[in-house]
Amino acid sequence: MPAAGHLISWAGFSPGQDESAGKTGATSRHILLAAYAILKTPGTVYQDLGANYFDERNKQPVVRREIRRLEALGYRVTVESASQAS
């Protein structure tokens, strides 16, 4: 049976193909991979990891991005972890 890479290539989501500046292709690729994994393994049940899964997994880029957004609106930002505040 062909691997997930074959499906990704067939669907046109392989790296190096011209897409909309890499903005929408990654999400589509991940959805396709998830569907492939679910369909490939009998008895597999999809489990939603939640809306904040990727934010919680790698917090620093999220913090930096939000600080930049607030500073662009004219705010001065100081960030302190909740565990340090206690």
Sequence and secondary structure as in RCSB ss.txt:
>XXXX:A:sequence
MPAAGHLISWAGFSPGQDESAGKTGATSRHILLAAYAILKTPGTVYQDLGANYFDERNKQPVVRREIRRLEALGY
RVTVESASQAS
>XXXX:A:secstr
   HHHHHHHHT  TTS  STTSSHHHHHHHHHHHHHHHHSTT       TTHHHHHSHHHHHHHHHHHHHHTT 
      HHHH 
